[in-house]
Amino acid sequence: MENKQINRRQFILASSSVAAATLISSVPVFAKDEMIKNNTNSKPSNLGIRKLGSLEVSSIGLGVQNMSRKYDTSTPYRPEMVNVIRSAFENGVTFFDAAEAYGPLEVERILGEAVAPFRDKIKIATKFGWNIDQETGKRLPGLNSQPKHIKIVVENMLKRLNTDRIDLLYQHRVDPSVPIEDVAGVVKDLIKEGKVIHWGLSEMGLGTLRRAHKELPVSAVQSEYSMLWRGPENKVISTCEELGIGFVPWSPLGVQFLTGWIDANTKFAQGDFRSLESRFETENIIKNMPLVDLVKQWAKEKSATPAQIALAWIIAQKDFIVPIPGTTNKDHMLQNIGAVNVHFTNSELKELNESIAKIIIQGNRLPDFVQVYSDVEAPLKK
């Protein structure tokens, strides 16, 4: 990934269509012909613990972004979403990822309701940074990481989540008008007040990450990462390893592509942001299908689902990586966390990595008006 700076005017111009950027997560839906009935990986034996900095979480988390609005723009049945979250906890998941931008606001309410009976046994991650009206949830132009606004947002997050603290608070995107030192400063105050325990950044420029970490140790970085999008392997993951920062991949299943659900005949619903990504144009889907074929091949060899192979591959890369696949389906959630039962020998992992490297993915991961918010460097503090 290359770092880059853009001015505030560019952010405002892009923000008119930014809703698509906050709809990005990984909702693993499995093609029926890829479901392996009664496979030995359908239920996790032990999810285990991984560390994001000093924060201990389950080795696989649960992204809850689409629990208020799915890719096809339909609204999931709220009681069932609560059931999915509680079932995840019952099966070992202790790490749940949300954001004020998801809904907006509503996903935090769903998560807060669901985890209330076991709040002290899990870790909640959520994110601030988009310019969202705190009363109405209306998306306003651009970003907002002004210190005063962050404090207001966190107070409202605590109410929506029905909790007294946020275990991991991310800056969702870097605000080009606010020095990261000022952002770290207000988070430091929130930590002193006991309202935040750890903090992190998402899709930031690496210079900003280093400055942030120097000001206040960063526990985790969140970015897109999967077999379909391996950009973080260039510099982000190695920088996290150097600094002792955990890495949390969103869209670890390639926004459903790696589950085998998408093919050249797939038609995306109106409003589905994937229709805006060139990697999901029909001609590029055809060119990118060898990756899906590879995953299916390994799934057959390991008696697993394609999604389990994709997740097991991520987990095998580094011991400080914790993927957060999302879903609105309990069975899919159980299969996802069953990825902990899929293991690769060193030679198998080498073989798989070499095979993946030979496949050149066609098309961009995000449209330009969304990509403009990633890899941004915060302004220097004067």
N, C-alpha and C positions, 0 to 999 in steps of 0.2 A: 504494500500500500504506500502511496506517496502522500506525504503531508502537503497540505495546501491551505492558504488563507483566502477567505472571501470576505467582501465587505458587507455591511449591514443592508445596503440596497439590494444586493443579490439575494439575501435571505428573505427580504420582504417580497421580492418578485416571485420567489419560489413558493412562498407560503400559501399562496392562493390555492394550491393543489396539494398541500402537505398532508391532508387527511390520509392519503394512501400510505404515507410513511409510517403512520402510527397503527396501521393495520397489519404490520408484518410480524409474523410469528410462525411457529411450526405446528400445524395441526395434523397429526399423523392419521390418515385415513387409508386403510388397506384395501387393495383390490380384492374382490371376493376369491378370485382364482389364485391369489397369492396367500390366502389364509391357510396356515398349516394347523389343522385340527389336532388338539391334544399334543402339541409339540412340547418337548421337555423344558422349553424356555418360557412357557406361558405364564409362570408365576416365579417371582424372585425368591431365591433362597435366603439371601442377605444382601441388602443394597450396599452395606458398608458405609464408611465415612471418608470424606475428602475435605481438604482444607482450602478455603479461599482466603489467603493471608492467614489470619488466626481464627477465622470463622469456620466452624465445623458444620458440614451439611451432608446429606445423603449424596451418594455418588451420581445419582440422577435426580433432577428436580422436576417440577411440574409448572409449565407456563400456563397461566389462566387467561391470557389475553382475549381469546375468542369466545369466552364464556358469556359475553353480553351481546356479541354480534359475530356471526361466522363469516367465512369467506364469501358465501353466496348471499350475504346480507340478511339472512334469516336470524331470528332471535331464539337461542336455545331455551329449553324449559328450565327455569331457574332452580326448582327443587332438585332436578337431576344434576345440575352443575354442582350444587352443594354435595350431592351424593358422590360425584366423581372425586371431588377434593377430599372428602372424608375417607373414601375408599383408598385413595392414594396414601394417606397417612397410615391407615390400618395395614398397608402393605409395605411400610418402611420409608415412604417419602417424607422428608423433613424440611424440604426447601421449596418454597412457593414464590413464583415471580409474577408481579403485577406492575402497574404504572397508572398515574393519574390520567394519562392520555388514552388508556384503554377504556372505551365506553363512549365518551370520556367519563371518568369518575366511577362508573357503575361497577366495573370489575373489582375495584377495591372493596366495594360494599359486599359483593358476593363472597369474596375471599374472607372478609372479616366475619361474616355470618357463619361461613362453613367451618372455620378453624377455632371458633370461640371455645368449644369444649376442650380443646387441647392446645391452646395458644402457647403455653409455656414449654411445649415439647417440640416446637417447630421454629423455623426461621422464615421470616417474611422479607422479601425484597420488593421494593417499588421504586419508581423513578419520577423525578421532576424535570422541568426544563422547557416543555412546550408552553406557549402562551395561551392558557386556558382560563376562561372566566370561572372562578371558583364557586359562584352561585348557580349559574345556569349550565356549566359544562360546555359552553360555546367555544369553538376554536377561534382564536384571534390570530392576526398575522404574526408570523415569526416565532421567535423563542423568547423566553423570559427567565433568566437566572439572576435577576437583581436580588441582592441579599434580603431586602424587606419582603419581596414576593416569595422567596424560598421559605421564609419563616411562616408565612400565611399558609402556603401550600402544605407544609408539613403538619401544621395544626389540623388542617382539614383532612389530611391523610389519616392521622391518628383516629379521628372521629369515624371516618368511613371504614377503617380497618378494625374498629372497636378494640383498640390496643393502646398501651401507654408508651410503646417504643417501636421503632422500625429497625430491624436487625441489619439490613443492608440498604442504604439509600444511594441510588445512582443519579448522576446528572445524565439525563436521557440523550441529550445532544449538547455540544459545546456552543454556548452563546458567544457570538463574535463581538459583542459589545461589553462583555464583563470579564475582567482578568480572572483566571482560574484561582489565583491567590485569594480573591475576594469570595469566590464560591467556597473554597476550602475553609476560609475564615468563619463563614456563617455555619457551615457543617460542624466545624470544631466547637462552636458555641452550642449547637444542638446536642452534640455528644456530651459536653459538660453538663447539660441539663438532663441527660438521660433519655432524651427523646429519639436519639439515633445511636446505634452501637458501632456500625461500620459504614464505610462509604466506598463508592466506586464510580466509574465513568463508562459511557457507552459510545462506541464508534468515534472516539476522539483522535486528534492528531497525537503522534508519539511525543512531540515536544511538550504538549500540554500535559500528557500523562506524567512525564518526568517532573515537570514543575509542580503538578498537583501532589505527587507522591512525596516530594521534598517538603512541601508545606504541611501535609497531613497524610500519613501512610494510607495508601489505597489498598483495599482488600481484594477488589475484583474489577475486572474489565469485562464488559459484555459486548459482543460483536457477532455478526452472522458468521457461521463457520459450519461447513459440512463437506462431504465428498463433492458436492456440486459447486461450492464456493470455498476455495482454499486460500483466499487472500491473506488471512491472518498469519499463515505460515511464513510469509515473507519477513515480517519484522515484529508484528504485534505479540505473538506467542513467545518468541525468544526474549522480547523486552520484559514481558510478564515474568518469565522464568528468572531473568537477571535480577529483577526487583523484588521477587518473592510475592508476586501478585497472582491471585487466582484468575482463571479465564472461564467465562460462562458463554457458551455458544447459543445464540438464538437461531431458529430455523435449522436445527441439526439434521432434519430430514429433508432439507432442500424444498421447503414449502410444498410437501407431499410428493415431490418428484421421485425421491428415493424409495418411496413405499410401493412404487409400481402403479399408482393410481392414475397418473397422467400419461397420455400417449398422444399421437398425432391427431386423433379424433376428438380430443377433449375440447369442449366449448366452455369457456368461463362465463359465469353469470355477470350481468351488468353490475358494475361496481366492484368486481373482484380485481384487486390491484395487480394480480399476476398477468392480466390482459395487457398491462402497460409495460411489462418486462420483456425485452427482446429475446431473452433465453427461452421464453415460453411461446414464441411465435412458432407456428406449425413447422416451418422448414428447419428451425433450430431444435425443436423437440426431436425431430427425426434424427438430426445429427448428434444429439446428446444422448440418445437412447442406448448406445453401447455401455454407458455408465450404469443404467438401470439393469441391463442384461448381466453385467458383471456382478452387481449386488444380488440379483436373483440366483446366479450361479453359486455364489458363496452361501446364500441362504439355504439352498438345497443341500450343499455339502455339510452344513452345520445344523441341519434340521431346525431352522429358525425362520423368522419372517424377514423380508428385506429391511424393514425398519429396524429390527434388532441388529442386523449386520451393520447398518449405518451408524447406529448408536454405539455399538460395541467397538467399532473402528475409532470413533471419537474418543471414547474412554481410554483406549489403548495408547493414544498418542502421548499424553502426559498425565501424571497423577494429580495435577492441580486443575484439570479441566472437568467441569461439571455441566453437562448439557441439560437443557430445560425443554424437552419436547412438550408441546401442548396438545390437548385433545378435549373434545366435549363428549367422549364416549368411554365408559368405564372399561369395557373389554380392551379397547385400544390402549388405554392407559396401562393396564396390567401387562399387555404384551410389550409395551415400550420398556417398562422397568424390568421386564424379564431379560432385557439385553445384558444384564449383569451376569447371566449364566452362559453367555457366549464368550468364549476365550480363543485367542489366537496365540500360537507358538511364535517365537521370534522369527522363524523362517516363514511362517504363514503371513505374518504382518508385513514382512519385507516383500513378499510376493504380491500381496494385495496393494501395498503402497506403490509398487512399481507398475502394476497394472493400471491403477488410477491415474498415475502420472502420464501415462501414454495417451489418455483420453483428453483431448483439448475441447473444453466446453465452449460452445458457440453462443453468442449473445451476452448482453450485460445483465448483471444481477439486479439492478435497479434503474428506473428511468432517471434521466438527468436531474429533474426537479426534486427528486428525493435524494439522490447521491450527493447533491450539493451540501447536504447537512452532515455528511460523514467526513472523517479525516481532517476536521477543521482545527486550527490552532487558535486558542484564546489570545486576545490582545495582551501585550505586555503591561504590567502594572506600572503606572507612572509615579 
